[in-house]
Amino acid sequence: MQIDPIRLEEVSVLQELAKQTFAETFAHDNDPKELEAFFEESYSLEVLTSELSDPNCQHYFLRIDHQIAGYLKLNQGSAQTEQELENAFEIQRIYLLQAFQGRGLVKVLFEFALEKAEQSSCDWVWLGVWEHNYKAQKFYSKYGFEKFGQHEFAVGDKIDVDWLLKRPLHQKG
């Protein structure tokens, strides 16, 4: 198992993975036209290239036996999707292909993200989770995350509500 930074020349691989993992996770709850609009807005080669070039964004592939299984996107500073917390570190995306789910790999990616957050000079780590994703909310609460707000998350014209969860960094003991 390897977690490696995504290189700029891998942008098209990231694009396909991002679309596939998002569709596998949320297609049942979204109209195909809405998904396509979301993909054009969030996963175009132009957007992803810009994000990969931004020093405030970090992207990682999870590889299992040299096969890409999922990816992670982390943000700091102006790259964060919200600026609610001062000096914060955002875990924006953790996605795993369906074929690799059920093996504890989301936990591996999440703990890697937390390690990166702890290595930063930030005071907070935060993330957004869909208000109806109770399983994920329970998972994050085990790591000490607490709700501090919410924001709208658009998939095309469909608006969902994400809860914003945070936890302090650099805790002793």
C-alpha contacts under 8 A as a table, 3 or more apart, distances in Angstrom:
res1	aa1	res2	aa2	distance
1	M	62	L	7.25
1	M	63	R	5.66
1	M	64	I	4.72
1	M	65	D	6.40
1	M	66	H	7.88
2	Q	61	F	7.97
2	Q	62	L	5.79
2	Q	63	R	5.10
2	Q	64	I	6.67
3	I	60	Y	6.17
3	I	61	F	5.61
3	I	62	L	4.58
3	I	63	R	6.31
4	D	60	Y	5.24
4	D	61	F	5.45
4	D	62	L	6.72
4	D	63	R	7.90
5	P	58	Q	7.28
5	P	59	H	5.76
5	P	60	Y	4.32
5	P	61	F	6.41
6	I	10	E	6.46
6	I	11	V	7.83
6	I	14	L	7.95
6	I	52	L	7.72
6	I	59	H	5.49
6	I	60	Y	5.09
6	I	61	F	6.05
7	R	10	E	5.34
7	R	11	V	7.21
7	R	52	L	7.51
8	L	11	V	5.52
8	L	49	T	6.71
8	L	52	L	6.13
8	L	53	S	7.29
9	E	12	S	7.67
10	E	13	V	5.30
10	E	14	L	6.32
11	V	14	L	5.00
11	V	15	Q	6.13
11	V	45	L	6.85
11	V	48	L	6.63
11	V	49	T	6.37
11	V	52	L	7.85
12	S	15	Q	4.92
12	S	16	E	6.33
12	S	45	L	6.84
13	V	16	E	5.32
13	V	17	L	6.18
14	L	17	L	5.07
14	L	18	A	5.88
15	Q	18	A	5.15
15	Q	19	K	6.22
15	Q	43	Y	5.89
15	Q	44	S	7.12
15	Q	45	L	6.84
15	Q	48	L	7.27
16	E	19	K	5.28
16	E	20	Q	6.08
17	L	20	Q	5.11
17	L	21	T	5.96
17	L	70	G	7.34
17	L	71	Y	7.97
17	L	97	L	7.88
18	A	21	T	5.42
18	A	22	F	6.02
18	A	43	Y	7.03
18	A	71	Y	7.99
18	A	95	Y	7.67
19	K	22	F	5.32
19	K	23	A	6.02
19	K	39	F	6.63
19	K	43	Y	7.14
20	Q	23	A	5.17
20	Q	24	E	6.04
20	Q	97	L	7.48
21	T	24	E	5.05
21	T	25	T	6.14
21	T	70	G	7.85
21	T	95	Y	6.04
21	T	96	L	6.25
21	T	97	L	5.40
21	T	98	Q	7.33
22	F	25	T	5.13
22	F	26	F	5.90
22	F	27	A	7.49
22	F	95	Y	7.43
23	A	26	F	5.26
23	A	27	A	4.71
23	A	35	L	7.53
24	E	27	A	6.08
24	E	97	L	7.57
24	E	98	Q	6.77
25	T	28	H	7.69
26	F	29	D	5.50
26	F	30	N	6.46
27	A	30	N	5.17
27	A	31	D	7.18
27	A	32	P	7.23
27	A	35	L	7.36
30	N	34	E	6.46
30	N	35	L	6.50
30	N	155	V	7.71
30	N	158	K	7.90
31	D	34	E	5.20
31	D	35	L	6.35
32	P	35	L	5.02
32	P	36	E	6.18
33	K	36	E	5.10
33	K	37	A	6.24
33	K	156	G	7.54
34	E	37	A	5.12
34	E	38	F	6.20
34	E	155	V	5.76
34	E	156	G	4.23
34	E	157	D	6.44
34	E	158	K	7.02
35	L	38	F	5.03
35	L	39	F	6.14
35	L	155	V	6.19
35	L	156	G	6.38
36	E	39	F	5.01
36	E	40	E	6.23
36	E	156	G	7.54
37	A	40	E	5.18
37	A	41	E	6.26
37	A	155	V	7.21
37	A	156	G	4.92
38	F	41	E	5.10
38	F	42	S	5.87
38	F	43	Y	7.61
38	F	154	A	7.63
38	F	155	V	5.10
38	F	156	G	5.03
39	F	42	S	5.26
39	F	43	Y	4.85
39	F	44	S	6.60
40	E	43	Y	5.80
40	E	44	S	5.22
41	E	44	S	6.46
41	E	47	V	7.75
42	S	47	V	6.50
42	S	48	L	7.69
43	Y	47	V	6.24
43	Y	48	L	6.02
44	S	47	V	5.25
44	S	48	L	6.18
45	L	48	L	5.17
45	L	49	T	5.81
46	E	49	T	5.22
46	E	50	S	6.18
47	V	50	S	5.17
47	V	51	E	6.25
48	L	51	E	5.00
48	L	52	L	6.05
49	T	52	L	5.11
49	T	53	S	6.16
50	S	53	S	5.13
50	S	54	D	6.28
51	E	54	D	5.11
51	E	57	C	6.20
52	L	55	P	7.84
52	L	57	C	6.66
52	L	58	Q	7.19
52	L	59	H	7.01
53	S	57	C	7.88
54	D	57	C	5.49
54	D	79	A	7.81
55	P	58	Q	7.36
56	N	75	N	5.70
56	N	76	Q	5.09
56	N	77	G	6.25
56	N	78	S	7.15
56	N	79	A	5.70
57	C	73	K	7.03
57	C	74	L	5.70
57	C	75	N	4.63
57	C	76	Q	6.59
57	C	79	A	6.32
58	Q	73	K	5.71
58	Q	74	L	5.03
58	Q	75	N	6.41
59	H	71	Y	7.13
59	H	72	L	5.58
59	H	73	K	4.57
59	H	74	L	6.43
60	Y	71	Y	5.44
60	Y	72	L	5.13
60	Y	73	K	6.66
61	F	68	I	6.48
61	F	69	A	7.46
61	F	70	G	5.87
61	F	71	Y	4.42
61	F	72	L	6.60
62	L	68	I	5.84
62	L	69	A	5.54
62	L	70	G	5.12
62	L	71	Y	5.64
62	L	72	L	7.92
62	L	109	L	7.54
63	R	66	H	5.34
63	R	67	Q	5.10
63	R	68	I	4.38
63	R	69	A	5.47
63	R	70	G	7.28
64	I	67	Q	5.19
64	I	68	I	6.42
64	I	69	A	6.31
69	A	96	L	5.87
69	A	97	L	5.64
69	A	100	F	6.19
70	G	94	I	7.57
70	G	95	Y	5.40
70	G	96	L	4.05
70	G	97	L	5.74
71	Y	93	R	7.57
71	Y	94	I	5.99
71	Y	95	Y	5.51
71	Y	96	L	6.58
72	L	91	I	7.92
72	L	92	Q	7.71
72	L	93	R	5.31
72	L	94	I	4.63
72	L	95	Y	6.56
72	L	109	L	7.07
72	L	113	A	7.80
73	K	91	I	6.39
73	K	92	Q	5.52
73	K	93	R	4.86
73	K	94	I	6.72
74	L	89	F	7.36
74	L	90	E	5.66
74	L	91	I	4.74
74	L	92	Q	5.65
74	L	93	R	7.12
74	L	113	A	7.35
75	N	79	A	5.45
75	N	80	Q	5.17
75	N	89	F	5.98
75	N	90	E	4.94
75	N	91	I	6.53
75	N	92	Q	6.87
76	Q	79	A	5.67
76	Q	80	Q	5.61
76	Q	88	A	6.51
76	Q	89	F	4.96
76	Q	90	E	6.22
77	G	80	Q	6.06
77	G	87	N	7.29
77	G	88	A	7.25
77	G	89	F	7.63
78	S	83	Q	7.80
80	Q	83	Q	6.58
80	Q	89	F	7.68
80	Q	90	E	6.16
81	T	92	Q	7.87
83	Q	86	E	7.20
85	L	88	A	5.82
85	L	124	W	7.43
86	E	123	D	7.76
86	E	124	W	7.90
87	N	122	C	5.04
87	N	123	D	5.70
87	N	124	W	6.72
88	A	122	C	5.18
88	A	123	D	5.83
88	A	124	W	4.61
88	A	125	V	5.71
88	A	126	W	7.21
89	F	117	A	6.16
89	F	120	S	7.98
89	F	122	C	6.20
89	F	123	D	7.90
89	F	124	W	6.06
89	F	125	V	4.65
89	F	126	W	6.28
90	E	125	V	5.77
90	E	126	W	5.00
90	E	127	L	5.62
91	I	94	I	7.65
91	I	113	A	6.88
91	I	125	V	7.31
91	I	126	W	6.24
91	I	127	L	5.16
92	Q	127	L	6.00
92	Q	128	G	7.08
94	I	106	V	7.25
94	I	109	L	7.10
94	I	110	F	7.29
95	Y	106	V	7.68
96	L	100	F	6.57
96	L	101	Q	6.56
96	L	105	L	7.82
96	L	106	V	6.97
97	L	100	F	5.56
97	L	101	Q	6.69
98	Q	101	Q	5.21
100	F	103	R	6.63
100	F	105	L	7.54
101	Q	104	G	7.31
101	Q	105	L	6.96
101	Q	106	V	7.68
102	G	105	L	7.50
104	G	107	K	5.46
104	G	108	V	6.61
105	L	108	V	4.84
105	L	109	L	6.24
106	V	109	L	5.12
106	V	110	F	5.98
107	K	110	F	4.98
107	K	111	E	5.98
108	V	111	E	5.31
108	V	112	F	6.18
109	L	112	F	5.04
109	L	113	A	6.22
110	F	113	A	4.99
110	F	114	L	6.24
111	E	114	L	4.94
111	E	115	E	6.11
112	F	115	E	5.04
112	F	116	K	6.34
113	A	116	K	5.10
113	A	117	A	6.23
114	L	117	A	4.91
114	L	118	E	6.11
114	L	125	V	7.76
115	E	118	E	5.07
115	E	119	Q	6.24
116	K	119	Q	5.07
116	K	120	S	6.45
117	A	120	S	5.20
117	A	122	C	7.20
117	A	125	V	6.43
117	A	169	L	7.38
118	E	121	S	7.57
118	E	122	C	7.72
118	E	169	L	5.98
118	E	170	H	6.10
122	C	125	V	7.57
122	C	169	L	7.05
123	D	168	P	5.94
123	D	169	L	5.21
123	D	170	H	7.26
124	W	166	K	6.69
124	W	167	R	5.83
124	W	168	P	4.51
124	W	169	L	5.19
125	V	166	K	5.67
125	V	167	R	5.61
125	V	168	P	6.33
125	V	169	L	6.45
126	W	145	F	7.83
126	W	164	L	6.97
126	W	165	L	5.45
126	W	166	K	4.15
126	W	167	R	6.47
127	L	164	L	5.75
127	L	165	L	5.46
127	L	166	K	6.63
128	G	150	Q	7.79
128	G	162	D	5.56
128	G	163	W	5.42
128	G	164	L	4.50
128	G	165	L	6.19
129	V	133	N	6.85
129	V	136	A	7.24
129	V	137	Q	7.01
129	V	162	D	5.00
129	V	163	W	5.27
129	V	164	L	6.60
129	V	165	L	7.63
130	W	133	N	5.31
130	W	160	D	7.29
130	W	161	V	6.07
130	W	162	D	4.20
130	W	163	W	6.11
131	E	134	Y	7.37
131	E	161	V	5.88
131	E	162	D	5.21
131	E	163	W	5.59
133	N	136	A	5.60
133	N	137	Q	6.36
134	Y	137	Q	4.97
134	Y	138	K	6.14
135	K	138	K	5.27
135	K	139	F	6.27
136	A	139	F	4.90
136	A	140	Y	6.15
137	Q	140	Y	5.23
137	Q	141	S	6.14
138	K	141	S	5.11
138	K	142	K	6.53
139	F	142	K	5.46
139	F	143	Y	7.23
140	Y	143	Y	5.30
140	Y	144	G	6.83
140	Y	145	F	5.59
141	S	144	G	5.01
141	S	145	F	4.82
141	S	146	E	6.52
142	K	145	F	7.32
144	G	167	R	6.11
145	F	165	L	5.58
145	F	166	K	5.00
145	F	167	R	4.84
146	E	165	L	5.02
146	E	166	K	5.43
146	E	167	R	6.52
147	K	163	W	6.55
147	K	164	L	5.64
147	K	165	L	4.29
147	K	166	K	6.46
148	F	163	W	7.79
148	F	164	L	5.80
148	F	165	L	5.78
148	F	166	K	6.73
149	G	163	W	6.04
149	G	164	L	5.00
149	G	165	L	7.25
150	Q	161	V	6.73
150	Q	162	D	5.53
150	Q	163	W	4.29
150	Q	164	L	4.99
151	H	161	V	5.80
151	H	162	D	5.45
151	H	163	W	6.61
151	H	164	L	7.20
152	E	159	I	6.24
152	E	160	D	5.71
152	E	161	V	4.66
152	E	162	D	6.10
153	F	159	I	5.69
153	F	160	D	5.09
153	F	161	V	5.82
153	F	162	D	6.36
154	A	157	D	6.39
154	A	158	K	5.64
154	A	159	I	4.52
154	A	160	D	6.19
155	V	158	K	5.23
155	V	159	I	6.40
155	V	160	D	7.74
156	G	159	I	7.91
168	P	171	Q	6.91
